Amino acid sequence: MVLLRQLLGDVLRQLRLRQGRTLREVSAAARVSLGYLSEVERGQKEASSELLSSICKALGVPLSHVLREVADQLALAELQHEPVMAGAPEHERIADSIPATPEGIADEFRADMVAA
């Protein structure tokens, strides 16, 4: 079974790591406890929309981008008829397509909008 909270946590963690930021930095910027952010990233807690918005703002990425990445991973899991969890092998993850910087995300977002 695919757990959205695990997919979401994996995407958030990948974004943070690609930016070279620590849990402490992002939790302070998002105004959420370090422990809670860690639990969200590990898929142990369901984050509210307000909390997700705050985390995305702290990471400098649109919430829609994060949700799109989660939707892509979910679609892949459904196509493969097997769960994609946070511990999935690297070659099975879509999270590698997440740009490392807010500027890269903005460029990708603009390209998506032009393509539509």
Residue pairs with C-beta under 8 A, 6 or more apart in sequence:
1 83
2 74
2 77
2 78
2 83
2 84
2 85
3 43
3 83
3 85
4 70
4 74
5 40
5 43
5 44
5 45
5 46
5 47
6 43
6 85
6 86
7 43
7 70
7 73
7 74
7 84
7 86
8 40
8 43
8 47
8 52
8 66
8 70
9 40
9 41
9 42
9 43
9 44
9 86
10 41
10 43
10 73
10 85
10 86
10 93
10 95
11 66
11 69
11 70
11 73
11 95
11 98
12 40
12 41
12 55
12 59
12 66
13 41
13 86
14 93
14 95
14 96
14 98
15 59
15 61
15 66
15 98
16 22
16 23
16 26
16 41
16 59
18 98
18 99
18 100
19 59
19 60
19 100
19 101
21 59
23 34
23 37
23 38
23 41
24 34
26 37
26 55
26 58
26 59
27 33
27 34
27 36
27 37
29 57
29 58
30 37
30 51
30 54
30 55
30 57
30 58
31 54
32 51
32 54
32 55
36 45
37 55
39 45
40 47
40 51
40 55
42 86
43 85
43 86
47 55
52 63
52 66
53 63
56 62
56 63
56 65
56 66
59 102
60 101
60 102
60 105
61 102
61 105
62 105
62 109
64 109
65 98
65 105
65 108
65 109
69 94
69 95
69 97
69 98
72 94
72 97
73 84
73 93
73 94
73 95
74 84
76 84
76 92
76 94
77 83
77 84
84 92
84 93
90 96
98 105
99 105
99 107
99 108
